[in-house]
Amino acid sequence: MSTRRWTTIAIAAMTVLLAAGCQPWTQFMGNPGLNGNDAGETFIGPSNVTSLQQAYTIALPAGSRVVLSPVTSGGDVFAGTDKGQLVVASNGTTNCSGSPKVCQPLWTATFPNTDTASPPVVAGGMVYEAFSNSSTGFGSLAAYDVNGSTNCSGTPKTCLPLWTAPATSVAGPNVDGGRVFVDDLQTQQLEVFDAAGVTGCSGAPTRTCLAEWTAPIHSWAVPSIANGRVYVPTFDTTPAYVAAYDEAGSTNCTGSPVACAPLFTVPLPESTTGSVDVSDGVGYVETETSWPTNSQLVAFDANGVIGCSGSPLVCQPEWTAVLSGAAHFSTPAVANGRVYAASTATWGVLDQFDAAGVTGCSGTPTVCTRLVTTPSTSSTNSFASPIVTNGLVVEKGVVYPTATSGCSGGTPIVCSPLWTAPVTPYISGSVISSATLLVAGSDSFIHAYQLTAS
């Protein structure tokens, strides 16, 4: 096939993919279980990732940078910043100009007296954002029209919320089954709201909502949701644990307003600022520690059966592992039978373990060793979480293979990066969506990389 014909086909394929807005990544770690696994994105892979080039950038408000992770939906990019802004921009199409192409926001939102905005969640025609103030502890959960129409005005366009709730969170909310779940740092509760902003809500034009149910727990994490349960790990508590609650707010729940107790808890060696990844009935969480002490990866039965006993029910971990360094605000990803856990040694390291806790594992209680690891990169992995897609695992602006062909060493196998973004990333993780790799830089831009047609 001629180069010209191949170029035409490649460009056409890219155009179709981008126009379709395929494979959105609508929340932190991709889904309510926080798996970090996108099996549907098939365009960028190990065979062509080295062809990535910057296609455009998204300009953030001056001096601001993305917190934890951008998300995508409907061909748009949504991001919360460390200056308290929700920023929405097109995926390289609208409000863009220049060469190299720079895209200005389609609309933005801020909340009074706050200075940090979490990763947003897009669901049911709304975008949900948590705002907080690092000095006062004040914060709010806010829901906006995803299209930037209702309660929006001005040039450049700014939006007011459709509804709000008094809840302070840095990590951000999760949405499932018509409810919004958020860990409130100020009240030290898990709080659950009607996602539509109707039940328990009043006022106009912006409604104020009260929680449908709550549970007392001190957590910095995004609540993870799977199989009718909500999983929340503790921060800065002794003893440290993961608590699992009934998602419906029914079992082990009493009173008016409704307050819930855990269905079961899992003891942790230390508390954490990361979230729980629930995949195939197993929960995985990285514990928090201070560098240079290494963190641990803990795996437990998410159904509350294996290794569980007593009343109240306590479940012991199925297995644990020591990471290459200290974890901070990082959530593991699970895909294809492997757990991918990021930590910081001298710089960033990404470890792989057998998700089943069998290969490379031994002893009672079971302890697992690294099957695969990476060299230290020039970028710390603190705050960022890995994602897995189409034979690739992405950590910040660094892309590794999930397969070990071409890697070296024995136990563990060492895999070097396939590609590294030519930009200094900020603390947030990266996203691959609609044939585009999005890397949030330290320079107040989100950098978008796409394949060259060759």
N, C-alpha and C positions, 0 to 999 in steps of 0.2 A: 504494500500500500504506500502511495506517495506521501511525502511529508505534508504537502498542501492538503491532501484529502484528510489525513489524520488530524491536522490542525482544525479543519472545518468541523469534523465530527466532535472533537474535544470541546470546541467552543459551543457548539449546539447543545451538547450534553450539559455543560455548565449552565447555559442559559435556562434550560428546562428546569434544572434542579433549583436554581435560585428563584426563578419565577414561581415555582410551586411552593416555595417556602417550606421545603420538606424537612423532616426530622427536627422539630423544635426541641429546645432544652429549656423547659418552662420553669424550672426551679433549681435551687442548689442541689447538686448530685443527681439531678435528672428525674426523680420520681419520689413519691411519698416515703418509700422504704430507704431512700438515700443510698441507692446501690452504686451510683457513679458509673453505670454500664449502659451504653447506647448501642444495642445490637442492630439498629436500623440504619445507621449512618455508614454508607458503603463507598463513598467516593474517594476520600483520602485514606490511603493505606500504606503498608510498608514499602511497596514497590514504587510509589510515586511521591512520598512525603518530602523527599529532598528537592522536589520541584516547587515547593511552596515559595511564593513571593508575596510581598505586601501589596494588597489590592486597593485598600483605602484605610483611613483612620476615622474614628469618631472623636470629635472634640468634646471633652468634658468641661464644665465650668472651671475657670482659672484656678489652678492650685489644687484641684480635687483629684482623687484617685478612687478606684473601685475597691469596695470592701468584699472580700471573700470570693465572689464570683459574679460575672454577668449571666443573664439568661436570655433566651430568644423565644419568640412566638410570632407567627403571622408575618415573617419576613422582617421583623423589627428586633432591636436589641434593647434590653432593659438592664439598668445597673443602678445600684445604690452606692453613694460615694462617702468618703470620710469627711466631707463638709456638710453632710445632712441633706443631700439632694437625691431625688429619684430622677434619672435621666433616661429618656426614650428616644432612640434614633433608628433610622432605617438601616437595612442591611446593604448599604452601598448604593442606594437608588435615589431616594428623595432627600432634598436639602443638601445635596452634595455638589461640590465644584472643585475646580483646580486640577493641577497635575504636579505632584501626586494628589489624588482625590481626598478631600476632607469633607466629612459629613457633620453638619450641625444638628443638634437635637430637634426632634419633631415637637416635643413638649417636655417640660420639667415640672417638678413639684418639690416643695419644701414644707417643713412643719415648724411652727414657731418654737424658739428656744431649744432646738436640738442641733447637734453637730455631726451625727453619724447616721447613715442609712444602710440597712442590712441588704443582703441579696433579696430581690423581690421574688414573688411567686405569681405566675399568670394562670388564672383558672376561671372558667365560667363567665367570661366577658369582663373580668376585673383584674387589676394588678394590685397585689397586697404588699405593703411595705411597712417595716418597723423602723421607727426613728428613735434616737436616744440622745441624751446629753451626757457627755463624759464627765462633766463637773458636778452637775446637780443630781444625776440619776433619773431625771424626768424623761419620760418617753411616751410614744403613742404608736399604736397599730392603726394603719390607715388603708382604706380601699379606694381605688380610683377606676374610672372608666378606662378600659384598656385601649380604646380608640382615641383617647384624648379629646372627647367631644363634650360630654355632660360635665358641668361645673368647670369648664375650661374657657379661657379667653386670652386676648392680648396678642401682641407681636413683639418678641417671640412668645409663643403660647405657654402659659402656665396653668396648672390645674389644681383645684381644691378637692378634697376627698368626698366620696359619696357617703362614707361613714367612717367613724373613728372609735377607738376604744383605748382607755388608759392602760397601756402595757409597754414596759421598757425591755427591749431586746436588741442586742448587737448581732447575734447570729441570724435572727429572722424567723418568720413563720413557716408553717407547713399547712397544706390544704388537702382535705380528703373528705369524701362523703358529705359535701355541703357544709363543712365546718372548717374554721381556721384555728390552728393550734399554735400557741406561742408560749415560751418560757419567759415569765415576767421577772426580771432581775430585782425590781423594786419591791414587789410584794412577796417574792420568793415562792411563786406558784406557777404551775402549769395552768393556763387559762384557755378556754375553748369558747369560740364565738360562732354565731350564725354567719356563714360566708356571704349570704345574700344581704346581710344588714337589715333584717326584718325582725326576727324573734329577739326580744329583749332590747329593741332599738327604738329611739324616738328622736324628734327634732327635725329641723329643716333649715337650709338646704342640705346641710351635712348632718346626718344622724349620729347619735352617740349610742354605743352598744354596751350592754352588760354581758358578762360571761354566762354561758349556759351551764357550765360546771367548771370547777377548779380542783386542783390537788396541790397540797403543800410540798414543794421541793425547790431547792436552790440549784439552778442550772443555767449555764451559758449556751447550751446547745440548741440546734434546731431539733424539735421533737421529730422522731421518725415513726412512721405509721405502716403497719403491715398486718394482715390477717386479723383485723378487728382489734388490734392493740396499739397503744401509743407507748413508745420507749423513750425515757428521759434519764440521762446520766447526771450525777451530781457534780457540782463544782465547789471546791474549798470546804468540804465537809469531812468529818471523821465520825464514824467510818464512811468511806466512799461506796457508792453503789449505783446500779441501774435499776430504775423502777419501771414496771410495765403496768399500764392502766387499760381498763375497758374503753375502747374508742367511743362507744355509745354513751358513756357516762351513766351506766346502769349498774353493773355488777360491782360490789364493794363501794357503792355510792349511796349517800343518805343526805337528808336535810333539805332546807330551803333557805338560801340558795344551795344547790347541790355541791357537795364536796366528796371527792373520791379518795379511797385508799388503794395502794397497789394490789394488783392481782398476785404479783410476786416481785421479789427483788434479787439482784445478783451482786454479791460483794465484789468490789474492785480493790486492787492493791493501792491505788491512788485515785483521786478525783480527776476530772478531765474537762477541757473546754471544747473538745471535739464532740461529734454526734455519733449515734449508733447507726451502723449499716445493717439492715435486716434483709437477708437473702436466703431463699430456700430453707426457711425455718430456723436459721441460725443468726444470732446477733453478734456483730463484731464492733469493738470499740478500742481506740487507742487511749491509754491513760496519760495523764499530764505529769510532767516532771520538769525539773530545772536542769538545763545543760550544765556539766557534761554527763549527768546521770542518764542512762538509757531508759526510754519508756517501754511499756509493755503493750502487746496486743492481746486482748481478751476475747474469747469466743464462748457463747453460751446458747443453750436451747431457748429459742425465742417463743416456744409454745409452753414453757414452764412445766416440763415433764421430766426430762433427763437430768439427773443430779439434783432433783428438787425434793424438799421435805419440810415438815414442820408447819406450824400455824402461828403467826403468818408464814406463808410459803417463801422459802429461801432456796434459790437455785445456785449451785456452785458452777464455776466455769467448766466447760467441756475441755478446753485447753488454753494455754497461754504461750506467748513467745516474747523474746526480748528483741526490740528493734535496734537498728544501727545507731540511733541517737535519740534525742529528745523530741517528742511530739508537742505541737502547740496549735490548737484550733484546727487540727487535721482530722478528717473522717476517712476511713479506709474505703476502697472500692473493691467490689467482688464481681468477678466475671470468669467464666470458663474454668471453674474449679480452683481458682487462685484468689488469694487476698492480696491486694496491693496497698502497702502502708508507707506513708511518707514520714520522714523525721529529719532532724538536723544533727549531723555530727559536726565536722568542721564547716561543711556546707550541706547542701541537700543530698539525701540518699533515699532511694526508693527500694523497698524490700518486697519480696514475694514469698507467700506461704501457701501450703496446701489447705484449701478452704475446709476440707473434710477433717483436718487434724489427724491425718494418717501418715502420709509420706514425710519423712524427716522428723517424725514425732515419736516420743517414747516416754516411759515412766508413768508413775502414779503419784500425784496428779500429772496429766499429760503435758509435756512441754515440747514445743515445736521449734525447729531451727529454720533459718532462711534457706530457701531453695535457690533463689535468684536475688541478686542485689545490683546496685549500680555504683560507679565511681562517684565521688563527691563532685557536684557541679559548682559553678561559680555563683549559684543562686540558692539561698536558704529556702528550705521547704516549709518553714514555719508558716502557719495560717492557711496555706494552700492545701487542697485535697486533690488526689489524682482522679482522672476519669479514664475509662477504657472504651475503645471503639475500633472495630474493624482491624484487629491485629495490632493496635497501637495503645500505649498508655501514656497519657499526657500529664505532666506535672509542671505547673506554671508555664514557662515558655520552652520546656524541654520535652521532646518526644522520644519514647523508647519503644522497642518491639515487645510484644507479649510472648512471641516465640523465642526460643533460645538459640536458634541457628545463627551462626555468626558471632555468638558470644564466646567467652573464654573462661577458663578456670574450672574448678571441680565443685567443691562444696563450701560456699555457695557459688553458683555460676555468676559471672559478672557480665552484664550487658551495658554497652556504651550507648550514648544517644544516637538516634538516626538523624535528628535535626534539632537545631536550637534557634529560637527566634532571635533576630538581630536587634533586640531591644531589651532594655533592663526592665524586667517585670516587677510589679508591685507585689504586695503580700497575697493577692487574690489568685485563685486557680483559673485555669484556662478552660475554654469550651470549644468543641467541634460541633458545628451545626450548619446544615444546609451547605455542605461542601466548603465551609469556611472555618478556619481556626482563629478564635478570638483570644488575644493576649492583652490583658490590662497592664499598661506600662506605668512606670513611675513618673511619667512626663505629662500627665493629664490627658492622655489619649488612650483609647482602646484600639489596638492594631489588629487589622483583619488580613489574614493570609489565605490566599487561594492558589490552586495549581496553575502553572503556566501551561499553555497549549503548545505542546511540542511532540 
